[in-house]
Amino acid sequence: MIQHPTPPSRPAPPYGRHHGAYRGGNLSGVHVRASDSDRERALSALREHTAAGRLSLDEFAERVAIVYSARTLQDLATTTADLPPHEPTADSRPLVIAFVVALIVVVLFAVLYSLAR
């Protein structure tokens, strides 16, 4: 049986989806092809910045055209390079828990009030 040599493993690149590839990261000289999901993430970021008032509708339209024509992650990076990084929204679970606890307390008070009459 002929055994084929296994290709050497390559270290993970210092750029990409999990390292802010198109959110102002340092991508000088990097020519990695952009995927459709990379473009969607860039469009989502542009929508959020437009909704926050950082971009006018004309600027948004210009950048959307660049995103759709982008071939590399570096091309995508140019569309958000002058914008602040995305801030994750607050986790709403504590708010839901507080609401449920408050609802239970109100129901208990209503039951106790009706029994006291």
N, C-alpha and C positions, 0 to 999 in steps of 0.2 A: 504494500500500500504506500502511495506517495503522500508525504506530508507536506503541506504548504506552510511556509513560514507565516507566523501571525504578524500583522503589522504592528509597529510600535505604538503604544498608547500615547495620545497627545494630551497635554495638560489642558484644563478648561481655559478658554480664552478670557481675558480680563474685561470683556465687554459682553453685551448681549441683553437678553430680556430682563435679567434680574439685577443688572448693575446700572440702570439708568442710561441705557444706550442712546436714547434720543431725548433725554431730558437734561441736556447740557453737559453730558459726560465728555471726557477727553477722548475723542475718536480720531485725532489727526492721523492720517495715513491709513486708516482702517477702511477696507473696502469689502465688507461682508454684505452679502445680498440680503435685502429686507424681505420678510414674508408678509403675507396678507394680514396675519395677526399682529405683526409689528406695525403695519399701517393703521389697523383699527385702533391700537393703543394710542398711537400718535393723534389720530382723529378725536378720540375720546378726550385726550388731554387738551386739545385745541378747543373742543366744545366747552369743557369746564372753564377754561381761561376766558373764553368769550362770555359765558354766563356770568363770570365774576367781574366782567367789565375791563379786563386787561387788553382785549382785542376788539377792534371795531368789526362790523360785519364785512367791510371791504378787506381788512387784514385777514380775517378768518377765511374768506373766499380765496384769497391769494395763497395762503398757506395750505388750504385743502388741495388746491391744484398741485402744489409742490409735493404733498404727501402722496397723491395718486400717481404722480410721475416718478417718485423716488425709486431708485434701484438699490441703494445701499443704506445701511444704518446711518452712515454719515450724512446722507441726503436728508434722512428723517430728523437727525439731530439739529439741522439748521432751522427747522420749523419751530422748535421750542427752546433754542439756546438762550434767548433773551427773556425767558419766562421763569418764574420761580418753580422749584420742584413741586410735584403734586403732594399735597398734604392729605393723608388719609382721613376720612371722616370719622367722627367719634363713634365708638361702639355703642349701639342702642340697647344692648342687653341689660345694663344696670337700670336704665329708664323703664324698661318693660317690667323688670322685677319689682321696682318701686311702685309702679302702677298696680300690679297684681296684689301686692301687700296692702296698699291703700284701699283697694276694692274689697279685700277680705275684711279689713278693719271696719269699713263702712257697713258691710253686710252683718257683721257681728253686732255692731251697735244697733242696727235696725232690729235684729232678732231680740236682743236684750231689752230694747225699748218696748217692743210689742209684748214681751212676756211680763214686763213690769206694770203694764196697764191693767 
